[in-house]
Amino acid sequence: MNKVILTGGGTGGHVFPALAIADALRKKGCEVLYVGSPTGMETKLVPAAGFRLVTLKSGAVKNQGIVKTATSLFRVFLSLFDAIALLRKEKPIAVVGVGGYVSVPVSVAAFLLRIPLFLQEQNCSVGIANRFLGKLARKIFLGFSQAEKYFEASKCIVTGNPLRSVFYDQPMKPVSTEKIHVLVMGGSQGARSINNAVAAMGPKLAEKFPNLTLTHQTGEKDLVPITEAHAKSLGERAKVFPFLNDVRSEYEKASLVICRAGALTVSELMWVQRPAIFVPFPRKGQNDQVDNAKFLEKAGAARVVEQGDGFERRLEEALFSCLTPGNLSKMSLSYSALPRSNALGSILDSLFQELGTNP
């Protein structure tokens, strides 16, 4: 049986695309091994999905002090030897890196051992790790064409980001502009700034939109206070959860989504064609979420509200502006001009074509 190693992670934005690829490979009869970080989300998600997980220590080097950067680089160097030993033992036909610092030692080991290396880059802008690894990779599968400028053009294949199979199983219902339902989610662990802002505007939402309903993913830490706040303003019209397991169903109910702008979320919204208000996660230096969000804003399918002075007021203004039948319909229709393809099929076809093997 052919074995493929997937490596990377830390956040759901890396892990979920990797798991989508892993599941597709498994259905093709391949054995999959996931190599991740001992502290990332993959430690829970990968075993739960039924895949074998091996962890290697790594560390961030961007936006760190001199001591932390040196320590991280030394840890990556040591992990390289562990990765070489692992690949020699497992003998995969290919390694697929999905981003995150743990992917560096495994991907470099694959290059040194002449094992075909492939990358899956989710974002419009590209981080340090994948920019470097792109020089070593055979092919790079891009979530957005804007990332092509960071790599050698001949290596790039614009596939879109791989989504879980549940997104492809059946058509999505059109956006409802009569029964307005707002979905709020601040990433897999929630976002306090979004949670507090939406909770604060609850009384105005209840007054201005008497039939509006809301689903709010808060993360574990904010579950209790946000549940209490919504109970006072929206009552039973608001449903609050720490995490949404069936996000596809939540998208289908939504007339509008308020969320971060991770690449996977943006790609999911492009597939389900839901209007959105993006609140990009603020980062120093390269801010991939701002670039992702502005891609859909430029297309007319979303609004971008960055954090900072007057954030709650600006988010409220954007929300009230969007929540009209005309604007919701216009934003939803804007998706028709954007590319929409089954990224999983494209990635697997390209992968096996490059390897010259049939799954």
N, C-alpha and C positions, 0 to 999 in steps of 0.2 A: 504493500500500500504506500502511495506517495505521501510524504510528510511535508507540511509547510509550517514554518514558524512565523507567528505574528508577534510583533514587539512594539511596546509603547504604552502610553496611558497616563495615569495620574488623575485625569478628570473624565467625566462622562463624554465630553466632546471628542476625546480620543478613543475611549473604550467602546462606545456604542458602534461607531463605524467599523472598528476592528471585529467586533462580535458579529456584525452583519456579514462581513467577508468570511469570517470563520464558519458561520452557519452555512453559507453558500458552498464553501469548500467541502464541508462535511457531507452535504447533500450530493456532491460530486464524487464521493467516495474517498476523499483525502483525510488523512490523519492530521489534526491540528494541535500544535503546542503553542501556548501563549507565554511569552516572557515579559514580565512587567515589574513594577516597583512594589516593594513590600508595604508601602504606605498609601498607594493609590486606590481608586475605586475598583480597579480590576481584581483586588483581593476578594471582593464579595461577588462582583458581577460575573467574572469568568467561571469560577466553580459552579455558580448557580445555573449557568448556561450549559454546563456539562462538559467543559473543556479542561484539560490539564494545565495547571499554572506553575511556572517556575519564576521566582523573583530574584532580581539582582539589585544591589544598592547602586544608586547614582545620585546626582545632585544638580541643582540649578546653578548656572554661572552668570546669568543675566541679572542686572540690577542687584548684585550682591557686593558686599564689601570685599576688600583685598583678601582677608583671612578666609572668609567663607568661599570665595571664588577658588582660592588655592586648594582648600580642602576638598571642594567638589571636583576639581580637575584631577586631583590625586585619586579620589574615589572612583571616578570614571576610568582612570588608567588601570587601577586594580581590577575593576569589573571586566575590563577587556580580556584579561587572562581567564576569568571565569567563563566569559562568553565563548571564547575560543574552545575551551574544554567541553562546554555544553554542546556546541555545534558539531564538534568531532564525534561526540557520543550519539547525538540524535540523527545526524546525517540527513538534514532536510534537502529537498530539491530546490527550495527557494526560501528567502526571508522577506517578509513584508513589514516595513516600518510605518507606523501611523502617527509618529510624533511623540514628543515628550522626551525628557532627558535619558530615560532608561533605554530608549531605542538606540542611542548612540553607540555604546559598547557592542551591542549585538549586531548592529548594522556594519560597524567597522570590522568586526570579526568575520562576518559573512564575506566582505570584500577581500580580506586578507586570505581567506580560505577558498576564494574563487567560487563561492556559492552565489547564484544570481540574487541580487538585491533589488527590491522594488519599494517605492514609497507611495503612500497615500496622503496627500496634502489637502487638508480640509478648507483652509482659509483663503481669502483674497490676498492677504499679505502673509509672508512666510517668516517663521522664526529662525533663530540662529542654528538650531540643531538640524532642521531639514535643509537649510541653505547649504550647510556643509555636506550633509549626506547625499544631497542631490548630485554632487560631483562623483560620487561612488556608485550611484544607482544605475541600473540598466534602463528602467522606465519609471516615470513618475505619473501617478494618476491624480489629476487635479479636480478638486471640487468646483473651482471657478477659474475661468480663463484668465482673470486678472493676475493670477499667480505665475503665469508663463514667464513673465519678465525676470523672475528670480532664478530660472534654470536654463539649461541648454535646450533650445527649442526642439531638437530632434528627439529628446527623451520624453517630452511631455505628451500626455494624452488627456484631453479634457473629458472626463467621464461624468462629472457631478459627484456628489458625496453618496456613499452607499447607505441606504436606510434599511431598517429591519423589514423582513419579508411581509409583516402585517400591513405595511403601507401600500404594498403592491397587490395585495390579495383581492381587493374589491374597490370599485370607484367610490370617491368621496362625494357626499351630498353637497349641493351648492350652499353658499353662505346664506344664512337666514337674516333678513333685514327687518323682519316683523317682530319676531321673538328674539330680542337682543340678549345675547349671552356673552359675557366677557370672561376670558381665560387669563389668569395671571400666574406666571411662573418665573422665578428668578434663578433658573438653572437647577441642577440636581440637588444642590444644598440650600436653595433659597437665596434671597437677596434682601437684606434688611432695609436698604433704602427704598426698594420697590414696595416691600411689604408695608412699611410705615406710611408711604405716600398714598397708596391705594386705600389703606384703612382710614386715613385721615379724611379722604374725600367721600367716604361711605355715606354720611348724612345727605350730602348734595346729590349723590347718585340716586339715593332712595327717593328724594323729592322730585328730581328732574325726570327720572326714568322709572315710573312706578311698576313697570312690568319687567325691568331688567333683572337678570339672574347672573350669578358670578361663581366661578370655581377658582380657588386660590391655592396654589402650591407654595407653602411657606418655608419648607425645610423644618427640621426638628426643633431648632432653637427658638423660633418665633411662633410656633404652632399655637400655644396657649394665648398669648396676648392678642394675636391677630384674630383668632377664633372669637374671643370675647368682644373685640371691637366690631367685627362684622355682625355679631349677634345683636348688638345694640342698635345698629343702623339699618341693616338689611334683613335681619332675622333669618327665616328659613330660606330666603332667596339666595343666600350665600353658603357654599359648601367649601370647607377648608380641609386640606390634607397636607401632611408633611412631605409626601412624595406621590407622584402619579405613575402608577405602573402601566396603565393603559392610556398612554398619551394620545394615540391615534383617535380613540373614541372622544377624548376631550376636545381635540381639534375639530372633529366633525360637528360637535355641538356649538362651537364658538363662532360668534359673529366678528369678534376682534380678539387679538392676543396681545397682552402686554408682557414683554419678556426681555431677557438678555439677548445678545446677538452672536452667540457662539455659532460656528460654521454649521454644526449639525442642526441646530434650531432653525437657522435660515434656510437650509436645504429642505427640512421637513415642511416649512411654511411654503416654499416654492412648489412642493409636491401637492400639498393639501389646499393651496391657494387661499389662505386666510389673511385678511388685512392685519397689520401689526403696528404696534408702537414699540420701538426698540429703545432700551436703556442700556447702552453698551457698558460692559464692565470697565471701569477706569484703570488703565495701566500706564506705567511710565515707559517711555520709548515707543517701540512698535506696538500699536494698539490694533490688533487684528479685528476686534469686535466692532470698532468704529467703521473700518473699511467694509466689513461684511454688511453692517446695517445700512450704510449709505448706498450700497449696491442696490438694495431693494427700494430705498427711498427715491433714488434716481429713476427707478422704473415706475414709480407712482403707487407702489403696493404697500408702502409703509411710511411711518413718520419716525424720526430719530429725536430723542430727548436725552441729552447727555446730563450726567449729574453735575452738581455745582450750585452756584448761587441761584436761588429761586426755583430749585428743581421741582418741588411739590406743586408750585403754582403752574409751571410750564407743562408738567405732566397732565395736570387737570385740564388745562386749556386744550392740549392736544387730544385728550380723550373725548372731551365734550364736542370738539370739532369733528372728530371721526365718527361719533355715534349718531349719524343721521343716515337714513336709508340710501340717499343719493351718494354720499361719500363712501359708505361701506361697499356699495355695488361697484363704484368706480375703482376703488382700490383692488377689489377682488378681480375685476376684469383686466387690470393691468398685468396680472400674471400671465395672460395669454401670449404676451410678447416675449416671455422668457423661456429659455431652454428647459425641457422637462423630459428626462430620459431615465431608464432603469440603469443606474450606475453599477449595480452589482453585476448585471449581465455583461456590461462593457469591460469591467475590471477582470472578471474571470476569463472572458474571451481573449483579452490582450495578454493576460498572464500565461495562459496555456499555449498561446501562439508563440510567445517569446521563448517558452521552455521547450517547445517542439514536442509536447507530450499530450496525450489524450487522458482526461481525468477518468 
